[in-house]
Amino acid sequence: MITAQMVQRFRDSNMKEMRVTSIQYLQTVKDRELEKFTIILDLDKVDDTTVSDLLTIIKEQPGATHLYLSVHDSESNRPLTLRSGSDKISINKKLINFIKENEALNYVIN
């Protein structure tokens, strides 16, 4: 991530100049800036195996991002969002790929 400022180039001039104030690696930005990761579960499609595999992946990936679960039920048509009290996770490719491959799961980065 690059942060920059537009400043006046010379005194008494209308010309502007962009000055880079900081450069950060995307991995560093991800670790510092992601606060919440929400996994959306569709109750009509999820099964015990999916939940078990998801829990295994979550336990393998401790990190600094708060984990939320949003459970969607087509019967009541209202989501129920739950916060994991102690589990903080590291968002990585393994978790994202597992969620994308499973039609009962989706995710939102808040």
N, C-alpha and C positions, 0 to 999 in steps of 0.2 A: 504494500500500500504506500502510495506516495502522497505526501501532504505538501501543498504549495500555497504561496501568497502572491497576489497581484499587488505590486508596489509601483510608485512613481519612479521612473528611471532616472530623471535628473530633476534638480530643483527648478521650479518655474517651467516645467515641461508637461505637455499633455501625453507624452509617451509612457506606456506602462511596460513593466517587466515582470515575468513570473519567476519567483525564487523558490526553489525547493527547500522546505524546512525540515523534512524527515523522510526517510525511506525505511520501510519495514518489510521483512519477508512475510509472505502470505501465511506460512505456518505459525509465525509469531502472532499475527493478527488473529488468526483462528483461535489460538490458545487463550489470548487475552480478551477478545471482544465477544465471543459467543457466550451468551449467558444462559439461554434456555434451548433445549432440544425436545420437541414434542413428537412422540410416536403415536400415530392414530391407528386404533384397532377397530375393525369392523366386526361386531359380535356375530353377525350372520355367517361370516366366512372363516373366522379364526378357529383353530383347533388346539388341542393340548400339545401336540408336537411343535407347532409354531411358537406357542408361548414358552415352552421349555427351551427351544433353540434360541429364542430371543433373550431369555434370561441368562443363558450361558454366555452369549456374546457380550451382554451388558456387564456381567461380572468379570469378564476377561479384560475389559477396557476401562479401568478407573481413570478419572480425569478431573477436570474442574468445571464442567458444564452441567447445570442442573437438568435433571431428567423429569419430564412430564409424560403422562399417558392420557390420551384422550380416547375414551371408549364411546363408540357410536352404535346405537341400537336403532334399527329401522322401525321397531314397534313404537317406541316413544318419540322418535325423531328428535331427540335432544342429546347432545354430547355431554359426557361426564368427564371432566378433566381432573386428574389426580397427580399430585406431586410426590415424587419419590423422596422420602424423608432424608435418607442418608446417602443414597446412590448418586454420585456424580460420575459422568462418563467422559471419555475422550471420543470424539466423533472421528471415525476413520472409514476407510474404503470398505472394510469387511462388513461393518454395521450398515452402511448405506446400501451396499449391494444386496445384503440379506433382505432389507426392507423393500427394495425395488423389485426383487424377484418374487416376493410373496404378495399375492393380490389382496390379502386381508389386511395388509399394513401399508401405511403411508407415513410421511414425516413432514414436520414444519420446523424451520429454524427461526427462532424468535429473537 
